Amino acid sequence: MQRLNHFRVYFLLAILLTAGIVVVAREHRPSFLRPDLHLNAYVTGADGNLTVVDLVKLSAVAHIPVGAGLSGLRAHPTRAEIWGVSSAGGFVWSFSAKTNQVSARIAVGPLPYSVDFSPDGKRLYTTSSANNSLLAIDCQSHAILAQSRTDADPVLAKATSDGKSVLVVNHRGATLGIHDASTLAVRILVPVVPQPEDVVVLPDSSVAFVLSRSQHRISVVDLRRGVLLTNLELAGRPTQMLLKPDGGELYVISPESHGLQAINTWTHEVGDYVLLGSAPTRGILLPDASELFVSDNAAGRITPVDIVNRRVSRPISAGQSPTALALDPGENPSLLLAVNQGSGDLTVIRVRSDSQSLLTMIPVGDQPQDLVVKLF
């Protein structure tokens, strides 16, 4: 009888364990993911490798050497490809998500830093900072379609959503170049804050906001008239700008001020300030803009922020020095990912349930830099 009771206990425990595993698997597996679909994260490392992480199996499945000084990581909007640049190698690279192989290395000149796609995904734009040039590349043939001169030290190219312009942030020139998207010819150079590094554009392509990580100001540029509207004073030097999908608010993160500021994009007024923690660095918005997640590089955690009510929720533990963030695709993401530069891993956080919590941490190599997620 005692043996029978033990058997029943073990059998019940086995059933409970199996059920628990199934529940966890279902919780982290996106509901839209069919058996023939794949969901991967791609992480660049300081060693020049690209790490592929299977987000269903929650494990790294490949480490592929790409080139030195990887940056500008982007997922193609329609093709099963990941794109980026090798700043040290002077080339743009394309990576096939289906074969886990580098499909192209396209020489563009010394010191490219970023890439951006045209609204239809047919063209890719990049700059050569050392050559003061802007280039357009055909994403299918990998041919260079056009090239033009820029102001001094272009570090970023951004296509407007109307498909008519490409904006170039000229770091040393302290200007925003407005270029024709077809010919790449420069229409006008607009003076902005010193040492600009990033730009975001309203959905109607009317106004751009230009960030400098060395300044306590951001510039507001009227793109239709090609003029500087104003420079907005900030509480501290910013690291990132995040635009609400409807374009109504801009959120500026600053480790120096330990928080973020909300800017009204219609009146160009600096509004609410939200205190976040030690060193908030990077952020990402949910698709419905109801919540913002911010990585705290010094505290080793992710801070959720209720954007509507300006309320900070309980921080979620991550690894050492979390920086770049990403969500799985879809209207209702279930996974939040964070790259941890200090501990060399990828943190996976469950965000769909009421109790947001750490799911696992996946080793991806020393000093991971950036990441994107691709469903294919």
C-alpha positions in Angstrom: 0.0 0.0 0.0 2.9 2.4 0.9 4.5 1.7 -2.5 1.2 2.4 -4.2 0.8 5.7 -2.4 4.4 6.7 -3.4 3.6 5.8 -7.0 0.5 8.0 -7.0 2.5 11.0 -5.5 5.2 10.6 -8.1 2.7 10.3 -10.9 0.8 13.4 -9.7 4.1 15.4 -9.5 5.0 14.3 -13.0 1.7 15.5 -14.3 2.0 18.9 -12.5 5.5 19.4 -13.8 4.5 18.6 -17.4 1.5 21.0 -17.1 3.8 23.7 -15.7 6.2 23.4 -18.6 3.4 23.6 -21.1 2.0 26.7 -19.4 5.4 28.5 -19.4 6.0 27.5 -23.0 2.6 28.9 -24.1 3.1 32.1 -22.1 6.3 33.0 -23.8 5.4 31.7 -27.2 3.6 34.5 -29.2 0.0 33.5 -29.9 0.3 34.3 -33.6 3.3 32.0 -34.2 2.4 29.1 -36.4 4.6 26.0 -36.7 6.0 27.2 -40.0 7.0 30.6 -38.6 10.3 31.6 -36.9 10.9 34.3 -34.3 14.5 35.2 -33.8 16.5 37.9 -32.1 19.8 39.2 -33.6 22.5 40.6 -31.3 25.7 42.4 -32.4 28.8 42.0 -30.4 32.0 44.1 -29.9 33.9 41.1 -31.4 32.2 41.6 -34.8 29.9 38.6 -34.5 26.2 38.4 -35.0 24.4 36.1 -32.5 21.1 34.5 -33.5 18.7 33.7 -30.7 15.7 31.4 -31.2 12.9 33.1 -29.1 10.8 29.9 -29.0 13.5 27.6 -27.8 15.0 30.5 -25.8 18.6 29.7 -26.8 21.4 31.0 -29.0 21.6 29.0 -32.1 24.4 30.6 -34.1 27.4 33.0 -33.9 28.3 34.4 -37.3 31.4 36.6 -38.0 30.3 39.7 -39.9 32.9 42.5 -39.5 34.5 44.9 -37.1 32.6 47.8 -35.6 29.1 46.6 -36.1 26.4 49.2 -35.8 23.1 50.5 -37.3 21.3 47.1 -36.9 17.9 47.0 -38.6 15.4 44.3 -39.7 14.2 44.7 -43.2 10.4 45.6 -43.2 9.3 43.1 -45.8 12.2 40.7 -46.5 13.6 38.0 -44.2 16.9 39.9 -43.8 18.9 41.8 -41.2 21.0 44.8 -42.3 23.7 46.9 -40.7 27.1 48.4 -41.2 30.7 47.6 -40.4 32.1 51.0 -39.4 35.7 49.8 -39.3 35.3 47.8 -42.6 33.5 50.5 -44.5 30.7 48.3 -45.8 26.9 47.7 -45.5 26.0 44.1 -44.9 22.9 42.0 -45.4 22.2 38.8 -43.5 19.7 36.1 -44.5 17.4 35.1 -41.7 16.5 31.9 -43.5 20.0 30.6 -44.1 21.8 32.3 -41.2 24.5 33.6 -43.6 25.8 36.9 -44.7 24.3 37.4 -48.1 26.2 40.7 -49.1 28.9 43.1 -48.1 28.6 46.4 -50.0 31.5 48.8 -49.9 30.2 52.4 -49.2 33.3 54.2 -48.0 34.9 54.8 -44.6 33.0 55.1 -41.4 29.3 54.3 -42.1 27.3 54.3 -38.9 23.7 53.6 -39.6 21.1 52.5 -42.2 17.5 53.3 -42.9 14.9 51.9 -45.4 12.6 53.7 -47.8 8.9 53.4 -46.9 8.4 50.6 -49.5 11.5 48.8 -48.4 13.1 48.8 -51.8 16.0 51.2 -51.0 18.5 51.4 -48.2 20.1 54.7 -47.2 23.5 55.1 -45.5 26.3 57.6 -45.2 30.1 57.5 -45.3 31.1 59.9 -42.5 34.7 60.2 -43.7 33.8 60.8 -47.3 30.9 63.2 -46.5 28.6 61.2 -48.8 25.0 59.8 -48.8 24.3 56.6 -50.7 21.2 54.7 -51.8 21.3 50.9 -52.3 18.9 48.6 -54.0 17.9 46.0 -51.4 17.3 43.2 -53.9 20.3 43.6 -56.3 22.6 45.2 -53.7 23.7 47.8 -56.3 24.5 51.4 -55.4 21.8 53.4 -57.1 22.8 57.0 -56.2 25.4 58.9 -54.3 25.7 62.6 -53.3 27.7 65.0 -51.2 26.7 66.0 -47.7 27.9 68.5 -45.1 30.7 67.5 -42.8 30.7 64.1 -40.9 27.2 62.7 -41.8 26.4 60.0 -39.1 22.8 59.2 -39.9 20.3 59.1 -42.8 16.6 59.0 -42.2 13.9 58.5 -44.8 10.7 60.5 -44.3 7.4 58.5 -44.3 6.1 60.3 -47.4 9.0 58.9 -49.4 10.0 62.3 -50.7 13.1 63.2 -48.6 16.1 61.7 -46.9 17.3 63.6 -43.8 21.0 63.6 -43.1 22.4 64.4 -39.6 25.8 66.1 -40.1 27.7 65.8 -36.9 30.7 68.1 -37.5 28.7 70.4 -39.8 26.0 70.9 -37.1 23.3 70.8 -39.8 20.3 68.7 -40.9 20.5 68.1 -44.6 17.2 67.7 -46.4 17.9 65.6 -49.6 15.7 64.5 -52.5 14.9 60.8 -52.0 15.2 60.0 -55.7 18.4 61.8 -56.7 19.9 62.3 -53.2 20.6 66.0 -54.2 20.6 68.3 -51.2 17.7 70.8 -51.1 18.8 72.7 -48.1 21.0 72.6 -45.0 19.4 73.7 -41.7 21.6 74.7 -38.8 20.9 72.7 -35.6 22.4 72.0 -32.2 26.2 71.3 -32.1 27.3 67.7 -32.7 23.9 66.3 -33.7 23.5 62.5 -33.7 19.9 61.5 -34.1 16.6 62.6 -35.7 12.9 61.6 -35.4 10.2 62.8 -37.8 6.5 63.3 -37.3 4.3 60.8 -39.2 3.1 63.5 -41.7 6.8 64.4 -42.5 6.3 68.0 -41.5 8.6 68.4 -38.5 11.9 66.8 -37.4 13.5 66.8 -33.9 17.3 66.6 -33.8 19.2 65.3 -30.8 22.8 66.0 -29.6 24.1 63.8 -26.8 26.5 66.6 -25.8 23.9 69.3 -25.4 21.0 70.1 -23.1 18.9 71.1 -26.1 17.1 69.5 -29.1 16.4 71.3 -32.3 12.9 71.5 -34.0 13.0 71.8 -37.8 10.2 72.7 -40.2 10.9 70.3 -43.1 8.5 71.9 -45.6 10.0 75.4 -45.2 13.5 74.1 -44.4 13.9 76.4 -41.3 14.8 76.0 -37.7 11.8 76.6 -35.5 13.3 76.5 -32.1 15.8 74.9 -29.7 14.1 73.3 -26.7 15.9 73.3 -23.3 16.2 70.0 -21.5 16.8 69.0 -17.9 19.9 67.0 -18.9 21.9 65.7 -21.9 19.7 63.2 -23.7 20.5 59.6 -25.0 17.3 58.8 -26.9 14.1 60.2 -28.3 10.9 58.1 -28.7 8.0 59.4 -30.7 4.4 58.3 -29.8 2.9 56.5 -32.9 0.3 59.3 -33.4 3.1 61.9 -33.3 1.5 63.8 -30.5 4.3 63.5 -27.9 8.0 63.0 -27.9 9.7 61.3 -24.9 13.4 62.3 -24.2 15.4 60.0 -21.9 18.4 61.5 -20.0 20.7 59.6 -17.6 22.0 63.0 -16.4 18.6 64.1 -15.2 17.6 60.5 -14.0 14.4 60.6 -16.0 12.5 61.5 -19.1 10.7 64.6 -20.4 7.5 64.7 -22.5 7.4 67.2 -25.3 4.2 68.3 -27.0 5.1 68.0 -30.7 2.3 70.4 -31.8 3.1 73.3 -29.5 6.8 72.5 -29.2 6.6 72.8 -25.4 8.5 70.8 -22.9 5.9 69.2 -20.5 5.9 66.6 -17.8 9.1 65.2 -16.2 9.1 61.6 -14.8 11.8 60.5 -12.4 13.0 57.0 -13.4 16.2 56.0 -11.5 19.9 56.0 -11.5 20.9 56.1 -15.2 17.9 55.6 -17.6 19.5 55.1 -21.0 17.3 53.5 -23.7 13.5 52.9 -24.0 10.9 51.3 -26.1 7.1 51.9 -26.4 4.4 49.3 -26.7 2.5 49.6 -30.0 -0.5 51.2 -28.4 1.8 53.7 -26.5 0.2 52.7 -23.2 3.5 51.8 -21.6 7.2 52.7 -22.0 10.0 50.4 -20.9 13.3 52.1 -20.0 16.6 50.3 -19.3 18.6 51.6 -16.3 22.3 51.0 -17.1 23.6 51.6 -13.6 20.8 49.8 -11.6 20.6 46.7 -13.8 16.9 46.9 -14.2 14.0 47.7 -16.6 11.5 50.3 -15.5 7.9 50.2 -16.8 6.2 53.6 -17.2 2.5 54.2 -17.6 2.6 56.9 -20.2 -1.0 57.9 -19.9 -0.9 58.5 -16.1 2.8 59.3 -15.9 3.2 56.6 -13.3 6.3 54.4 -12.7 5.7 50.7 -12.0 7.8 48.2 -10.1 11.2 47.8 -11.8 12.1 44.4 -13.3 15.6 43.0 -12.6 17.8 42.5 -15.7 21.5 41.7 -16.1 24.5 44.0 -15.7 24.3 47.3 -17.7 21.2 46.8 -19.8 21.0 49.1 -22.8 19.2 48.3 -26.1 15.6 47.0 -25.9 13.3 45.2 -28.3 9.7 43.7 -28.3 8.5 40.8 -30.3 6.3 41.8 -33.3 2.6 42.2 -33.2 0.0 44.5 -31.6 0.2 42.8 -28.2 3.8 41.8 -27.6 4.5 39.1 -25.1 8.3 39.4 -24.8 10.6 42.3 -23.9 14.3 41.8 -24.7 17.2 43.7 -23.2 20.9 43.5 -24.2 23.2 43.5 -21.1 26.6 44.8 -22.0 28.2 44.0 -18.6 27.0 40.4 -18.2 27.1 39.5 -21.9 23.6 38.1 -22.1 20.1 38.8 -23.5 17.4 39.2 -20.9 13.9 37.9 -21.8 11.0 39.4 -19.8 7.4 38.4 -19.9 5.2 41.5 -20.4 1.9 40.1 -21.5 0.7 38.8 -18.1 -0.4 41.1 -15.2 2.8 40.3 -13.3 5.7 41.4 -15.6 8.7 39.3 -14.7 12.1 37.9 -15.8 11.7 34.8 -17.9 15.3 33.9 -18.6 18.8 35.2 -19.5 20.6 33.9 -22.6 24.4 34.2 -23.0 25.2 35.9 -26.3 29.0 36.8 -25.9 31.1 39.6 -24.5 29.9 43.2 -24.7 26.7 42.8 -26.8 25.8 46.1 -28.5 22.4 46.2 -30.2 19.5 43.9 -31.2 16.5 43.5 -33.5 13.7 40.9 -33.6 12.5 39.3 -36.8 9.4 37.2 -37.5 9.7 35.2 -40.8 
